[in-house]
């Protein structure tokens, strides 16, 4: 196979690899955005679960306090009756002290209930807010998932098609050249570079003139001494409607 033919295959391979790289980037991006939304939804659901458990505990404590609060009101009532029935000062003082102590406990319960009420109110507002966000996020996932899945499927199909085309081109290339190409590609996304005037179009540095003269015969591939890419001579394509540019090597 002539070197010109090999160049054509190499350029085709490099174009296919650029396509595959672009497709892979899009695939990553699309998978990432859907995954990001799903993990945010999961975090939100976990937080909601915790907040609802806390609220339930608060409500349970509150209803226990309400029961105690009512019982204390009854006890105060009984102590008042005791006070009315007291037959001497000692009994009257004792009943009085009992009433005062009970009143204090009664007030404490009342304050605790009030504190719990406002804490529960805050928790409910936070839950409502998080729930609204959860509904919105779940809707966004449901809305975008079919579109994302469809474009993922399209991208995957396109990638499979490009991979098959790649296989065809690779089978045409000399094995040694392909290995060289692949080994450069582990370090650089594009493994090949043209030159038409002695400047490597991969790294934009000049190659030694002797090397360039040899390359112009298009007998073998060179390796750019600077970027290490597979380097080959390719005459510049004339711009449409203009005269072919002067050969720089004869200028
Ligand atoms: Zn170079």
py3Dmol code that shows the C-alpha trace and the ligand (Angstrom):
import py3Dmol

protein = """\
ATOM      1  CA  UNK A   1       0.000   0.000   0.000  1.00  0.00           C
ATOM      2  CA  UNK A   2       1.388   3.405  -0.962  1.00  0.00           C
ATOM      3  CA  UNK A   3       2.039   5.954   1.702  1.00  0.00           C
ATOM      4  CA  UNK A   4      -0.653   8.204   0.173  1.00  0.00           C
ATOM      5  CA  UNK A   5      -3.219   5.473   0.723  1.00  0.00           C
ATOM      6  CA  UNK A   6      -1.992   4.942   4.254  1.00  0.00           C
ATOM      7  CA  UNK A   7      -2.288   8.681   4.910  1.00  0.00           C
ATOM      8  CA  UNK A   8      -5.900   8.589   3.722  1.00  0.00           C
ATOM      9  CA  UNK A   9      -6.681   5.717   6.085  1.00  0.00           C
ATOM     10  CA  UNK A  10      -4.837   7.371   8.974  1.00  0.00           C
ATOM     11  CA  UNK A  11      -6.733  10.624   8.466  1.00  0.00           C
ATOM     12  CA  UNK A  12     -10.008   8.740   8.322  1.00  0.00           C
ATOM     13  CA  UNK A  13      -9.120   6.883  11.519  1.00  0.00           C
ATOM     14  CA  UNK A  14      -8.174  10.114  13.251  1.00  0.00           C
ATOM     15  CA  UNK A  15     -11.474  11.726  12.196  1.00  0.00           C
ATOM     16  CA  UNK A  16     -13.408   8.716  13.504  1.00  0.00           C
ATOM     17  CA  UNK A  17     -11.505   8.865  16.797  1.00  0.00           C
ATOM     18  CA  UNK A  18     -12.374  12.564  17.121  1.00  0.00           C
ATOM     19  CA  UNK A  19     -16.045  11.697  16.568  1.00  0.00           C
ATOM     20  CA  UNK A  20     -15.899   8.935  19.178  1.00  0.00           C
ATOM     21  CA  UNK A  21     -14.235  11.267  21.669  1.00  0.00           C
ATOM     22  CA  UNK A  22     -16.924  13.904  21.111  1.00  0.00           C
ATOM     23  CA  UNK A  23     -19.681  11.270  21.481  1.00  0.00           C
ATOM     24  CA  UNK A  24     -18.113   9.953  24.703  1.00  0.00           C
ATOM     25  CA  UNK A  25     -17.981  13.476  26.149  1.00  0.00           C
ATOM     26  CA  UNK A  26     -21.677  13.981  25.370  1.00  0.00           C
ATOM     27  CA  UNK A  27     -22.547  10.585  26.836  1.00  0.00           C
ATOM     28  CA  UNK A  28     -20.685  11.434  30.048  1.00  0.00           C
ATOM     29  CA  UNK A  29     -22.401  14.793  30.289  1.00  0.00           C
ATOM     30  CA  UNK A  30     -25.913  13.431  29.749  1.00  0.00           C
ATOM     31  CA  UNK A  31     -25.449  10.494  32.108  1.00  0.00           C
ATOM     32  CA  UNK A  32     -23.925  12.880  34.672  1.00  0.00           C
ATOM     33  CA  UNK A  33     -26.789  15.385  34.648  1.00  0.00           C
ATOM     34  CA  UNK A  34     -29.474  12.727  35.129  1.00  0.00           C
ATOM     35  CA  UNK A  35     -27.403  10.984  37.796  1.00  0.00           C
ATOM     36  CA  UNK A  36     -26.819  14.287  39.595  1.00  0.00           C
ATOM     37  CA  UNK A  37     -30.559  14.983  39.760  1.00  0.00           C
ATOM     38  CA  UNK A  38     -31.272  11.446  40.966  1.00  0.00           C
ATOM     39  CA  UNK A  39     -28.745  11.613  43.787  1.00  0.00           C
ATOM     40  CA  UNK A  40     -30.064  15.041  44.830  1.00  0.00           C
ATOM     41  CA  UNK A  41     -33.570  13.547  44.958  1.00  0.00           C
ATOM     42  CA  UNK A  42     -32.295  10.683  47.104  1.00  0.00           C
ATOM     43  CA  UNK A  43     -30.642  13.102  49.552  1.00  0.00           C
ATOM     44  CA  UNK A  44     -33.850  15.122  49.736  1.00  0.00           C
ATOM     45  CA  UNK A  45     -35.961  12.031  50.399  1.00  0.00           C
ATOM     46  CA  UNK A  46     -33.606  10.932  53.179  1.00  0.00           C
ATOM     47  CA  UNK A  47     -33.759  14.360  54.789  1.00  0.00           C
ATOM     48  CA  UNK A  48     -37.556  14.386  54.572  1.00  0.00           C
ATOM     49  CA  UNK A  49     -37.726  10.974  56.214  1.00  0.00           C
ATOM     50  CA  UNK A  50     -35.558  12.180  59.108  1.00  0.00           C
ATOM     51  CA  UNK A  51     -37.514  15.423  59.485  1.00  0.00           C
ATOM     52  CA  UNK A  52     -40.830  13.563  59.538  1.00  0.00           C
ATOM     53  CA  UNK A  53     -39.566  11.192  62.226  1.00  0.00           C
ATOM     54  CA  UNK A  54     -38.421  14.139  64.345  1.00  0.00           C
ATOM     55  CA  UNK A  55     -41.813  15.799  63.909  1.00  0.00           C
ATOM     56  CA  UNK A  56     -43.620  12.605  64.931  1.00  0.00           C
ATOM     57  CA  UNK A  57     -41.489  12.399  68.096  1.00  0.00           C
ATOM     58  CA  UNK A  58     -42.292  16.012  68.918  1.00  0.00           C
ATOM     59  CA  UNK A  59     -46.009  15.384  68.471  1.00  0.00           C
ATOM     60  CA  UNK A  60     -45.887  12.299  70.680  1.00  0.00           C
ATOM     61  CA  UNK A  61     -44.055  14.191  73.441  1.00  0.00           C
ATOM     62  CA  UNK A  62     -46.527  17.040  73.111  1.00  0.00           C
ATOM     63  CA  UNK A  63     -49.578  14.828  73.558  1.00  0.00           C
ATOM     64  CA  UNK A  64     -47.981  13.214  76.640  1.00  0.00           C
ATOM     65  CA  UNK A  65     -47.396  16.688  78.058  1.00  0.00           C
ATOM     66  CA  UNK A  66     -50.973  17.685  77.328  1.00  0.00           C
ATOM     67  CA  UNK A  67     -52.192  14.660  79.314  1.00  0.00           C
ATOM     68  CA  UNK A  68     -49.917  15.572  82.251  1.00  0.00           C
ATOM     69  CA  UNK A  69     -51.063  19.194  81.997  1.00  0.00           C
ATOM     70  CA  UNK A  70     -54.713  18.111  82.365  1.00  0.00           C
ATOM     71  CA  UNK A  71     -53.914  15.751  85.227  1.00  0.00           C
ATOM     72  CA  UNK A  72     -52.184  18.592  87.052  1.00  0.00           C
ATOM     73  CA  UNK A  73     -55.218  20.828  86.605  1.00  0.00           C
ATOM     74  CA  UNK A  74     -57.274  18.087  88.310  1.00  0.00           C
ATOM     75  CA  UNK A  75     -54.733  17.769  91.123  1.00  0.00           C
ATOM     76  CA  UNK A  76     -54.820  21.526  91.662  1.00  0.00           C
ATOM     77  CA  UNK A  77     -58.592  21.288  91.852  1.00  0.00           C
ATOM     78  CA  UNK A  78     -58.343  18.552  94.503  1.00  0.00           C
ATOM     79  CA  UNK A  79     -55.806  20.538  96.502  1.00  0.00           C
ATOM     80  CA  UNK A  80     -58.171  23.524  96.470  1.00  0.00           C
ATOM     81  CA  UNK A  81     -60.889  21.329  97.887  1.00  0.00           C
ATOM     82  CA  UNK A  82     -58.418  20.133 100.529  1.00  0.00           C
ATOM     83  CA  UNK A  83     -57.650  23.768 101.336  1.00  0.00           C
ATOM     84  CA  UNK A  84     -61.322  24.513 101.795  1.00  0.00           C
ATOM     85  CA  UNK A  85     -61.709  21.511 104.076  1.00  0.00           C
ATOM     86  CA  UNK A  86     -58.613  22.305 106.150  1.00  0.00           C
ATOM     87  CA  UNK A  87     -59.382  22.432 109.813  1.00  0.00           C
ATOM     88  CA  UNK A  88     -56.365  24.278 111.095  1.00  0.00           C
ATOM     89  CA  UNK A  89     -53.550  26.532 109.954  1.00  0.00           C
ATOM     90  CA  UNK A  90     -51.068  23.689 109.540  1.00  0.00           C
ATOM     91  CA  UNK A  91     -53.379  21.843 107.130  1.00  0.00           C
ATOM     92  CA  UNK A  92     -54.216  25.045 105.349  1.00  0.00           C
ATOM     93  CA  UNK A  93     -50.511  25.944 104.886  1.00  0.00           C
ATOM     94  CA  UNK A  94     -49.723  22.463 103.636  1.00  0.00           C
ATOM     95  CA  UNK A  95     -52.568  22.619 101.094  1.00  0.00           C
ATOM     96  CA  UNK A  96     -51.447  26.089 100.039  1.00  0.00           C
ATOM     97  CA  UNK A  97     -47.860  24.905  99.431  1.00  0.00           C
ATOM     98  CA  UNK A  98     -49.141  21.939  97.472  1.00  0.00           C
ATOM     99  CA  UNK A  99     -51.217  24.212  95.238  1.00  0.00           C
ATOM    100  CA  UNK A 100     -48.243  26.493  94.612  1.00  0.00           C
ATOM    101  CA  UNK A 101     -45.960  23.615  93.683  1.00  0.00           C
ATOM    102  CA  UNK A 102     -48.570  22.132  91.387  1.00  0.00           C
ATOM    103  CA  UNK A 103     -49.159  25.496  89.744  1.00  0.00           C
ATOM    104  CA  UNK A 104     -45.476  25.829  89.075  1.00  0.00           C
ATOM    105  CA  UNK A 105     -45.338  22.355  87.488  1.00  0.00           C
ATOM    106  CA  UNK A 106     -48.486  23.217  85.559  1.00  0.00           C
ATOM    107  CA  UNK A 107     -46.849  26.367  84.171  1.00  0.00           C
ATOM    108  CA  UNK A 108     -43.688  24.422  83.287  1.00  0.00           C
ATOM    109  CA  UNK A 109     -45.747  21.949  81.251  1.00  0.00           C
ATOM    110  CA  UNK A 110     -47.550  24.789  79.559  1.00  0.00           C
ATOM    111  CA  UNK A 111     -44.271  26.438  78.581  1.00  0.00           C
ATOM    112  CA  UNK A 112     -42.875  23.143  77.303  1.00  0.00           C
ATOM    113  CA  UNK A 113     -45.981  22.575  75.210  1.00  0.00           C
ATOM    114  CA  UNK A 114     -45.646  26.075  73.749  1.00  0.00           C
ATOM    115  CA  UNK A 115     -41.980  25.478  72.926  1.00  0.00           C
ATOM    116  CA  UNK A 116     -42.865  22.198  71.235  1.00  0.00           C
ATOM    117  CA  UNK A 117     -45.682  23.872  69.327  1.00  0.00           C
ATOM    118  CA  UNK A 118     -43.381  26.434  67.794  1.00  0.00           C
ATOM    119  CA  UNK A 119     -40.658  23.852  67.095  1.00  0.00           C
ATOM    120  CA  UNK A 120     -43.216  21.579  65.395  1.00  0.00           C
ATOM    121  CA  UNK A 121     -44.508  24.507  63.375  1.00  0.00           C
ATOM    122  CA  UNK A 122     -40.984  25.240  62.146  1.00  0.00           C
ATOM    123  CA  UNK A 123     -40.403  21.570  61.333  1.00  0.00           C
ATOM    124  CA  UNK A 124     -43.691  21.395  59.402  1.00  0.00           C
ATOM    125  CA  UNK A 125     -42.774  24.482  57.348  1.00  0.00           C
ATOM    126  CA  UNK A 126     -39.343  22.979  56.530  1.00  0.00           C
ATOM    127  CA  UNK A 127     -40.969  19.682  55.547  1.00  0.00           C
ATOM    128  CA  UNK A 128     -43.493  21.457  53.302  1.00  0.00           C
ATOM    129  CA  UNK A 129     -40.680  23.336  51.606  1.00  0.00           C
ATOM    130  CA  UNK A 130     -38.551  20.216  51.104  1.00  0.00           C
ATOM    131  CA  UNK A 131     -41.586  18.281  49.875  1.00  0.00           C
ATOM    132  CA  UNK A 132     -42.353  20.961  47.269  1.00  0.00           C
ATOM    133  CA  UNK A 133     -38.732  20.773  46.113  1.00  0.00           C
ATOM    134  CA  UNK A 134     -38.914  16.966  46.001  1.00  0.00           C
ATOM    135  CA  UNK A 135     -42.046  17.050  43.810  1.00  0.00           C
ATOM    136  CA  UNK A 136     -40.401  19.574  41.505  1.00  0.00           C
ATOM    137  CA  UNK A 137     -37.199  17.540  41.222  1.00  0.00           C
ATOM    138  CA  UNK A 138     -39.032  14.242  40.671  1.00  0.00           C
ATOM    139  CA  UNK A 139     -41.048  15.967  37.933  1.00  0.00           C
ATOM    140  CA  UNK A 140     -37.885  17.302  36.312  1.00  0.00           C
ATOM    141  CA  UNK A 141     -36.368  13.816  36.326  1.00  0.00           C
ATOM    142  CA  UNK A 142     -39.527  12.238  34.891  1.00  0.00           C
ATOM    143  CA  UNK A 143     -39.715  14.996  32.312  1.00  0.00           C
ATOM    144  CA  UNK A 144     -36.100  14.897  31.225  1.00  0.00           C
ATOM    145  CA  UNK A 145     -35.463  11.183  31.680  1.00  0.00           C
ATOM    146  CA  UNK A 146     -37.302  10.032  28.526  1.00  0.00           C
ATOM    147  CA  UNK A 147     -35.564  12.741  26.470  1.00  0.00           C
ATOM    148  CA  UNK A 148     -32.216  11.935  28.056  1.00  0.00           C
ATOM    149  CA  UNK A 149     -32.718   8.186  27.574  1.00  0.00           C
ATOM    150  CA  UNK A 150     -33.646   8.753  23.921  1.00  0.00           C
ATOM    151  CA  UNK A 151     -30.614  10.909  23.239  1.00  0.00           C
ATOM    152  CA  UNK A 152     -28.406   8.477  25.172  1.00  0.00           C
ATOM    153  CA  UNK A 153     -29.698   5.661  22.953  1.00  0.00           C
ATOM    154  CA  UNK A 154     -29.059   7.762  19.825  1.00  0.00           C
ATOM    155  CA  UNK A 155     -25.538   8.606  20.973  1.00  0.00           C
ATOM    156  CA  UNK A 156     -24.820   4.980  21.816  1.00  0.00           C
ATOM    157  CA  UNK A 157     -26.051   3.886  18.379  1.00  0.00           C
ATOM    158  CA  UNK A 158     -23.897   6.549  16.722  1.00  0.00           C
ATOM    159  CA  UNK A 159     -20.923   5.425  18.760  1.00  0.00           C
ATOM    160  CA  UNK A 160     -21.437   1.777  17.793  1.00  0.00           C
ATOM    161  CA  UNK A 161     -21.638   2.789  14.142  1.00  0.00           C
ATOM    162  CA  UNK A 162     -18.409   4.837  14.385  1.00  0.00           C
ATOM    163  CA  UNK A 163     -16.684   1.973  16.217  1.00  0.00           C
ATOM    164  CA  UNK A 164     -17.603  -0.371  13.382  1.00  0.00           C
ATOM    165  CA  UNK A 165     -16.305   2.085  10.780  1.00  0.00           C
ATOM    166  CA  UNK A 166     -13.124   2.346  12.838  1.00  0.00           C
ATOM    167  CA  UNK A 167     -12.704  -1.421  12.757  1.00  0.00           C
ATOM    168  CA  UNK A 168     -12.913  -1.332   8.952  1.00  0.00           C
ATOM    169  CA  UNK A 169     -10.232   1.341   8.678  1.00  0.00           C
ATOM    170  CA  UNK A 170      -7.947  -0.346  11.212  1.00  0.00           C
ATOM    171  CA  UNK A 171      -8.074  -3.589   9.230  1.00  0.00           C
ATOM    172  CA  UNK A 172      -6.659  -1.674   6.223  1.00  0.00           C
ATOM    173  CA  UNK A 173      -3.699  -0.188   8.073  1.00  0.00           C
ATOM    174  CA  UNK A 174      -0.291  -1.872   8.491  1.00  0.00           C
ATOM    175  CA  UNK A 175      -0.172  -3.276  12.021  1.00  0.00           C
ATOM    176  CA  UNK A 176       3.066  -1.497  12.932  1.00  0.00           C
ATOM    177  CA  UNK A 177       1.670   1.866  11.868  1.00  0.00           C
ATOM    178  CA  UNK A 178      -1.545   1.283  13.805  1.00  0.00           C
ATOM    179  CA  UNK A 179       0.370   0.332  16.961  1.00  0.00           C
ATOM    180  CA  UNK A 180       2.411   3.491  16.651  1.00  0.00           C
ATOM    181  CA  UNK A 181      -0.776   5.486  16.230  1.00  0.00           C
ATOM    182  CA  UNK A 182      -2.341   3.892  19.324  1.00  0.00           C
ATOM    183  CA  UNK A 183       0.754   4.356  21.434  1.00  0.00           C
ATOM    184  CA  UNK A 184       0.843   8.102  20.632  1.00  0.00           C
ATOM    185  CA  UNK A 185      -2.868   8.328  21.355  1.00  0.00           C
ATOM    186  CA  UNK A 186      -2.329   7.219  24.937  1.00  0.00           C
ATOM    187  CA  UNK A 187      -0.637  10.593  25.449  1.00  0.00           C
ATOM    188  CA  UNK A 188      -2.322  12.849  22.859  1.00  0.00           C
ATOM    189  CA  UNK A 189      -5.902  12.884  21.618  1.00  0.00           C
ATOM    190  CA  UNK A 190      -4.743  13.388  18.007  1.00  0.00           C
ATOM    191  CA  UNK A 191      -1.828  11.186  16.984  1.00  0.00           C
ATOM    192  CA  UNK A 192      -1.156  12.461  13.477  1.00  0.00           C
ATOM    193  CA  UNK A 193      -0.101  15.784  11.971  1.00  0.00           C
ATOM    194  CA  UNK A 194       0.275  17.190   8.498  1.00  0.00           C
ATOM    195  CA  UNK A 195       2.922  19.515   7.245  1.00  0.00           C
ATOM    196  CA  UNK A 196       3.058  21.357   3.940  1.00  0.00           C
ATOM    197  CA  UNK A 197       5.822  23.895   4.585  1.00  0.00           C
ATOM    198  CA  UNK A 198       8.054  22.268   7.143  1.00  0.00           C
ATOM    199  CA  UNK A 199       5.954  23.315  10.142  1.00  0.00           C
ATOM    200  CA  UNK A 200       4.240  20.502  12.038  1.00  0.00           C
ATOM    201  CA  UNK A 201       0.559  21.430  12.122  1.00  0.00           C
ATOM    202  CA  UNK A 202       0.172  19.461  15.349  1.00  0.00           C
ATOM    203  CA  UNK A 203       2.565  21.525  17.481  1.00  0.00           C
ATOM    204  CA  UNK A 204       3.315  24.416  15.057  1.00  0.00           C
ATOM    205  CA  UNK A 205       7.064  23.997  15.326  1.00  0.00           C
ATOM    206  CA  UNK A 206       9.466  23.564  12.421  1.00  0.00           C
ATOM    207  CA  UNK A 207      10.932  20.211  11.554  1.00  0.00           C
ATOM    208  CA  UNK A 208      14.570  19.977  10.392  1.00  0.00           C
ATOM    209  CA  UNK A 209      14.821  20.970   6.680  1.00  0.00           C
ATOM    210  CA  UNK A 210      16.516  17.692   5.751  1.00  0.00           C
ATOM    211  CA  UNK A 211      13.669  15.735   7.264  1.00  0.00           C
ATOM    212  CA  UNK A 212      11.144  17.892   5.457  1.00  0.00           C
ATOM    213  CA  UNK A 213      12.840  17.386   2.080  1.00  0.00           C
ATOM    214  CA  UNK A 214      12.704  13.653   2.643  1.00  0.00           C
ATOM    215  CA  UNK A 215       9.043  13.837   3.631  1.00  0.00           C
ATOM    216  CA  UNK A 216       8.103  15.658   0.442  1.00  0.00           C
ATOM    217  CA  UNK A 217       8.855  12.482  -1.482  1.00  0.00           C
ATOM    218  CA  UNK A 218       6.045  10.816   0.516  1.00  0.00           C
ATOM    219  CA  UNK A 219       7.958   7.595   0.833  1.00  0.00           C
ATOM    220  CA  UNK A 220       7.716   7.066   4.568  1.00  0.00           C
ATOM    221  CA  UNK A 221       6.234   8.513   7.693  1.00  0.00           C
ATOM    222  CA  UNK A 222       8.272  10.627  10.038  1.00  0.00           C
ATOM    223  CA  UNK A 223       7.830  11.398  13.681  1.00  0.00           C
ATOM    224  CA  UNK A 224       7.665  15.053  14.699  1.00  0.00           C
ATOM    225  CA  UNK A 225      10.832  15.591  16.786  1.00  0.00           C
ATOM    226  CA  UNK A 226       8.876  17.912  19.061  1.00  0.00           C
ATOM    227  CA  UNK A 227       5.378  16.459  19.623  1.00  0.00           C
ATOM    228  CA  UNK A 228       6.149  12.922  18.494  1.00  0.00           C
ATOM    229  CA  UNK A 229       3.048  12.741  16.278  1.00  0.00           C
ATOM    230  CA  UNK A 230       3.080  10.707  13.070  1.00  0.00           C
ATOM    231  CA  UNK A 231       4.048  13.416  10.607  1.00  0.00           C
ATOM    232  CA  UNK A 232       3.541  13.437   6.838  1.00  0.00           C
ATOM    233  CA  UNK A 233       3.685  15.837   3.939  1.00  0.00           C
ATOM    234  CA  UNK A 234       0.437  17.028   2.421  1.00  0.00           C
ATOM    235  CA  UNK A 235       0.351  19.755  -0.227  1.00  0.00           C
ATOM    236  CA  UNK A 236      -1.993  22.586   0.790  1.00  0.00           C
ATOM    237  CA  UNK A 237      -5.491  22.493  -0.681  1.00  0.00           C
ATOM    238  CA  UNK A 238      -6.074  25.551  -2.863  1.00  0.00           C
ATOM    239  CA  UNK A 239      -8.805  27.863  -1.592  1.00  0.00           C
ATOM    240  CA  UNK A 240     -11.860  27.644  -3.878  1.00  0.00           C
ATOM    241  CA  UNK A 241     -11.621  30.048  -6.831  1.00  0.00           C
ATOM    242  CA  UNK A 242      -8.029  31.034  -6.174  1.00  0.00           C
ATOM    243  CA  UNK A 243      -4.844  30.044  -7.884  1.00  0.00           C
ATOM    244  CA  UNK A 244      -2.859  27.292  -6.147  1.00  0.00           C
ATOM    245  CA  UNK A 245      -0.458  28.829  -3.621  1.00  0.00           C
ATOM    246  CA  UNK A 246       3.186  29.016  -4.480  1.00  0.00           C
ATOM    247  CA  UNK A 247       5.238  26.065  -3.328  1.00  0.00           C
ATOM    248  CA  UNK A 248       6.924  27.363  -0.159  1.00  0.00           C
ATOM    249  CA  UNK A 249       9.932  25.122  -0.610  1.00  0.00           C
ATOM    250  CA  UNK A 250      10.706  26.853  -3.903  1.00  0.00           C
ATOM    251  CA  UNK A 251      10.148  30.381  -2.639  1.00  0.00           C
TER     252      UNK A 251
END
"""
ligand_1 = """\
1
ZN
Zn 4.753 18.332 16.107
"""
view = py3Dmol.view(width=600, height=400)
view.addModel(protein, "pdb")
view.setStyle({"model": 0}, {"cartoon": {"style": "trace"}})
view.addModel(ligand_1, "xyz")
view.setStyle({"model": 1}, {"stick": {}})
view.zoomTo()
view.show()
